[in-house]
């Protein structure tokens, strides 16, 4: 199977490449594609050194599968072209998520509709924060029906790519210097200083008062769950964490449930690690490098057996991006991701 990664030199693209190394269904090295600026960069794969090629000049004939993580504009330009040539594109950008003709897939929830390779097309990978919210919400929806979902996310610097991690690292170092000599701590990636701070805005501000990241959760969660009537609100924050997103979820259900019912349902769901004690939880630092979504602090809102509160953490580069895409790719290849 001829496979490619577009955006191979970026943080998520490199993570995709690392994950593909262990996939037995992939028998040969993927074609690494990038912009002209990143062409020539060398990356390791199964002991070989692969060279990134400019997508505009590369030979795309015979490609069957491509993982995209190169931004919305690049995806809109190239995904239809790859699909026209007979390849399936798994796209990690926001370009196709709202398209009614493009599936938005979290394999554990709605992956049954992903069939082995036949022709070409586009499948959208959801937003990183939406994926980890969607998994426990899918459990609750199947258990008792979702009426409302209210979320506050705490998102790591790595959600803004390598530039975001680099900026946090620099700012943290400069803060120490600032205490010593009054140096300014500025940044280009985040709207305000992230080091030793929390920023309640991710993406552009819309007219309705919500930032882009918050709107993504609202729209994408409804589509993934195939539940357009569920009320969804989100406050998205950026926190000074290197890697791993967290979310505090309040879910209002259509019937009352016991805490034991919720725990039992969570423990039996693929892709979830359920911490059963009411005070049990995982942290972003502890789950970094893990492909699962971890759910803890499972409890009822006081006086309401129909309202469940959860604490959810996941590695945003893995299940929030690259691993979810590789899982979709494995289904397209007629295999299981391993």
C-alpha positions in Angstrom: 0.0 0.0 0.0 1.5 3.3 -1.1 1.0 5.8 1.8 2.0 9.4 2.4 2.1 12.0 5.2 1.6 15.6 4.2 3.0 17.9 6.8 5.5 15.3 7.9 8.0 17.7 9.3 5.5 19.3 11.8 5.0 18.1 15.4 1.9 16.1 14.6 3.3 14.8 11.3 6.4 13.5 13.1 4.2 11.8 15.7 2.2 10.2 12.9 5.5 8.9 11.4 6.6 7.4 14.7 3.2 5.7 15.2 3.3 4.2 11.7 6.6 2.5 12.5 4.8 -0.1 14.6 1.8 -0.7 12.2 2.1 -4.1 10.7 -0.4 -3.3 7.9 2.1 -0.7 6.5 4.8 -2.8 4.7 6.8 0.0 3.1 8.0 3.5 4.1 5.5 6.3 3.6 6.1 9.2 1.2 7.0 12.3 3.2 5.5 15.4 1.8 5.8 19.1 2.9 5.9 22.6 1.7 8.7 23.7 -0.5 10.2 25.4 2.5 10.5 22.2 4.5 11.5 20.0 1.5 14.8 18.2 2.0 14.3 17.7 5.7 15.4 14.1 6.7 13.4 11.9 9.1 14.0 8.4 10.4 11.6 5.5 9.8 12.3 1.9 10.7 16.1 2.5 10.5 15.9 4.3 7.2 16.4 8.0 6.5 13.5 9.5 4.5 13.6 12.8 2.8 10.6 15.2 2.8 9.5 16.2 -0.7 7.7 19.3 -1.9 4.1 18.1 -2.4 3.7 20.3 -5.5 6.6 18.4 -7.2 6.1 14.9 -5.9 4.9 11.9 -7.7 1.4 11.2 -6.3 0.5 8.4 -8.7 -0.6 5.2 -7.0 -1.1 6.7 -3.6 -3.9 4.8 -1.7 -3.7 6.5 1.7 -2.5 9.9 3.0 -2.4 11.4 6.5 -2.6 15.2 6.4 -1.5 17.5 9.1 -0.5 20.6 7.3 -3.2 23.2 8.0 -6.6 24.0 6.6 -5.4 26.0 3.5 -3.1 23.2 2.4 -5.8 20.6 3.0 -8.4 22.5 0.9 -5.8 22.7 -1.9 -4.5 19.1 -1.9 -7.1 16.8 -0.3 -9.5 16.9 -3.3 -6.6 16.3 -5.6 -5.4 13.3 -3.7 -9.0 11.9 -3.6 -9.4 12.5 -7.3 -6.3 10.4 -7.9 -7.9 7.5 -5.9 -6.4 8.1 -2.4 -8.1 8.3 0.9 -7.1 11.3 2.9 -7.3 11.4 6.7 -7.2 15.1 7.4 -6.2 16.6 10.8 -7.1 20.2 10.0 -10.4 21.9 10.4 -11.0 22.2 6.7 -13.5 19.4 6.2 -14.9 18.8 9.7 -18.2 20.7 9.1 -18.7 19.4 5.5 -21.9 17.3 5.5 -20.3 15.0 2.9 -17.2 14.3 5.0 -17.3 11.9 8.0 -15.9 13.2 11.2 -14.6 10.1 13.0 -13.5 8.9 16.4 -13.1 5.2 15.6 -14.4 3.9 19.0 -17.6 5.9 18.5 -18.5 6.0 14.8 -15.7 4.1 13.1 -18.0 1.3 11.8 -18.8 3.5 8.8 -15.1 3.5 7.8 -14.6 0.7 5.2 -11.5 -0.8 3.7 -9.9 1.1 0.8 -12.2 1.5 -2.2 -11.7 4.5 -4.5 -10.8 7.7 -2.8 -12.2 10.3 -0.5 -11.7 12.4 2.6 -12.2 11.6 6.3 -11.9 14.4 8.9 -10.0 13.9 12.2 -11.8 15.9 14.9 -10.3 18.7 17.0 -7.9 17.5 19.7 -10.0 18.7 22.6 -13.3 17.4 21.0 -11.9 13.8 20.7 -11.3 13.3 24.4 -14.6 15.0 25.3 -16.5 12.9 22.8 -15.4 9.5 24.2 -16.9 9.8 27.7 -19.9 11.7 26.3 -20.6 8.9 23.9 -20.7 6.5 26.9 -23.1 8.7 28.7 -25.3 9.2 25.7 -25.6 5.5 25.1 -26.3 4.9 28.8 -29.0 7.5 29.4 -29.2 10.1 26.6 -27.4 13.4 26.7 -29.4 16.6 27.2 -26.6 19.1 27.9 -22.8 19.1 27.9 -20.8 21.9 29.5 -17.1 21.8 29.3 -14.0 23.8 30.4 -10.8 22.7 28.7 -7.3 23.2 29.9 -5.1 22.8 26.8 -1.4 22.4 26.6 1.1 24.4 24.7 1.7 21.5 22.3 -1.8 22.1 20.9 -0.2 25.1 19.1 2.5 22.9 17.6 6.2 23.0 18.1 6.2 26.8 18.0 3.8 26.7 21.0 6.1 24.4 23.0 9.1 26.5 22.1 7.4 29.7 23.2 6.4 28.3 26.5 10.0 27.0 27.1 11.4 30.4 26.3 8.9 32.4 28.4 9.5 30.1 31.4 13.2 30.7 31.2 12.7 34.5 30.7 10.4 34.7 33.7 13.4 33.7 35.9 15.5 36.4 34.2 12.6 38.9 34.6 12.7 38.5 38.3 16.5 39.1 38.2 16.6 42.1 35.9 13.1 43.1 34.8 13.3 41.7 31.3 10.1 41.6 29.3 8.4 38.3 28.4 6.8 38.6 25.0 5.4 36.0 22.6 4.2 35.5 19.0 2.2 32.2 19.3 -0.2 32.9 22.2 -2.2 36.2 22.6 -0.7 36.8 26.0 2.1 35.3 28.1 1.5 31.6 28.7 4.2 30.9 31.2 2.9 31.0 34.8 -0.5 32.1 33.4 -3.8 30.9 32.0 -5.3 32.3 28.8 -9.1 31.9 28.2 -9.0 32.3 24.5 -7.9 29.9 21.7 -8.4 31.1 18.1 -10.2 34.1 16.7 -13.2 35.6 18.6 -16.6 35.1 16.9 -19.5 37.5 17.0 -21.4 35.3 19.5 -18.6 35.8 22.1 -17.1 32.4 21.8 -13.6 31.7 20.6 -12.9 29.4 17.6 -11.8 26.4 19.8 -15.0 26.6 21.8 -17.1 26.7 18.7 -15.3 23.6 17.4 -16.3 21.6 20.5 -19.9 22.8 20.1 -20.2 21.8 16.4 -18.0 18.7 16.3 -19.4 17.0 19.4 -22.9 17.1 17.9 -21.7 15.7 14.6 -19.6 12.9 16.1 -22.5 11.8 18.4 -25.0 12.3 15.6 -27.0 14.2 18.2 -27.8 17.7 16.7 -30.1 18.7 19.6 -27.8 18.3 22.5 -26.9 21.7 24.1 -23.2 22.2 24.2 -21.1 25.0 25.7 -17.4 25.2 26.1 -14.8 27.6 27.7 -11.4 26.8 26.2 -8.3 27.8 28.1 -4.6 27.5 27.3 -2.5 26.5 30.3 1.3 26.3 30.8 1.6 22.6 30.3 4.0 21.0 27.8 1.7 18.3 26.6 -1.7 16.8 27.4 -5.1 18.4 27.5 -7.5 18.3 30.4 -11.3 18.9 30.5 -13.9 19.3 33.3 -17.2 18.1 31.9 -20.7 18.6 33.3 -23.2 16.3 31.5 -27.0 16.5 32.0 -28.7 13.2 31.1 -32.2 12.4 30.0 -32.7 10.1 33.0 -31.3 9.6 36.4 -28.4 7.2 36.7 -26.4 5.8 39.6 -22.7 6.5 39.9 -22.1 2.7 39.6 -23.9 2.6 36.3 -21.6 5.4 34.9 -18.5 3.7 36.2 -19.5 0.3 34.8 -20.2 1.8 31.4 -17.0 3.8 31.3 -14.9 0.7 32.3 -16.3 -1.3 29.4 -15.7 1.2 26.6 -12.8 0.9 24.2 -10.2 3.7 24.3 -11.1 4.8 27.8 -9.3 4.2 31.1 -11.7 4.7 33.9 -10.5 5.6 37.4 -13.4 4.4 39.5 -12.9 6.2 42.8 -14.8 9.5 43.3 -11.5 11.2 44.1 -9.3 9.3 41.5 -7.8 11.2 38.6 -4.9 11.3 36.2 -3.0 14.4 35.1 -1.7 15.5 31.7 1.9 14.8 32.8 1.0 11.3 33.7 -0.8 10.4 30.5 1.6 12.0 28.1 2.7 9.2 25.7 -0.5 7.2 26.3 -3.0 6.7 23.5 -6.0 6.3 25.9 -8.4 8.9 27.3 -8.4 8.8 31.1 -11.6 9.6 33.0 -11.8 10.3 36.7 -13.5 12.4 39.4 -16.8 10.7 38.4 -19.5 12.1 40.6 -23.0 13.6 40.6 -23.9 17.2 40.9 -25.2 17.7 44.4 -28.9 16.9 44.5 -29.1 15.8 40.8 -28.8 12.2 39.8 -29.2 13.2 36.2 -26.1 15.5 36.2 -22.7 13.8 36.0 -19.3 15.6 36.5 -16.1 14.2 35.0 -12.4 15.0 34.8 -10.9 13.9 31.5 -7.2 14.0 30.3 -5.5 12.7 27.2 -2.3 13.2 25.2 -3.4 15.7 22.6 -0.7 14.7 20.1 -1.7 11.1 20.3 -5.4 10.4 20.8 -6.1 14.1 20.1 -4.4 14.0 16.7 -1.9 11.5 15.3 -3.2 8.3 17.0 -6.8 8.9 16.1 -5.7 9.5 12.5 -3.7 6.3 12.5 -6.6 4.3 13.9 -8.8 5.6 11.0 -6.0 4.7 8.5 -5.8 1.2 9.9 -9.6 0.8 9.4 -9.2 2.0 5.8 -6.4 -0.6 5.4 -8.8 -3.3 6.7 -6.6 -3.8 9.8 -6.6 -2.9 13.5 -4.2 -0.2 14.8 -1.6 -1.7 17.1 
